[in-house]
């Protein structure tokens, strides 16, 4: 499906990029803070505010993480246990109606990444799309259950192989063709070295293997270089985390965009979209004058009289090039013509000077 709607907005190759502000755990346990962030991301140009609905008890094993050893990546800097961090970051289902109402107020879409089988039943009526976090790409039962709602399903593909991506994509498309496939790197350390692992060219692979899918990028780097690159490669849905302050304590603040950097990203992306333009190569209307000013035309080195024979040594290629000039690639060193009129020094050559081409 080359295009479809998320709520009232079309997404697809011929439409503007759709930006998702992932508020995630940046609400810091406060409904009011969550609502403030919705307002801020809307002001900064987001098309949607996305939350993550999970319960610590059904997403992580406290025992499992405590016995995992040192394989904790970004979690190694957390002061609390993984279980407790997730517990503190829960978005209560009782917030849902108010979050949706706030998004409506600021004219942006509301949806979530549900990480619990029961969440869909309770919030389905409030959301216009579903996000599948990269970590759940192999949880097929869950993904397909969401796909059956027929709402757009946005699948992040971080830390996965192409065979794993193909497997879930082919299963989902049989029941729901409204799919966004997002390239993603799931390293949340905000390390500058992460740019070496973003692999935007995977979008080319997705375009080749899944020609009808909408492409996207879910990104956790600072800045918007990856965003611009992905849009140029065909991505039309972008997800970045959003916070009001990168210096706050919490699992997601560090690598999130803030209102200033988000606005810069949107402005740069809209400029890029405008600059992508047409597939047809032509002289644009704003180039009509410079095509004359910068191109060369052959000009007479001296004044000549009607009947004089002008040869290649009598002319020189100089700017500008009026529209009635002879294209200089049509004149070579065998040029020899008899003038039908008097010409001035540095006047440009025209076919009418000689009668016939």
Secondary structure by P-SEA (a helix, b strand, c coil): ccccccccccccccccbbbbbcccccccccaaaaaaaaaaaaaacccbbbbbbbbccccccaaaaaaccccccccccccccaaaaaaaacccccaaaaaaaaaaaaccccccccccccccccccccccccccccccccaaaaaaaaaaaccbbbbbbccccaaaaaaaaaaaaacccbbbbbbcccccccccccccccccaaaaaaaaacccbbbbbbccccccaaaaaaaaacccbbbbbbbcccccccccccccccaaaaaaaaaaaaaaaaacccccccccccaaaaaaacbbbbbbccccccccccccccccccccccccccccccccccbbbbbcccccccccccccccccc
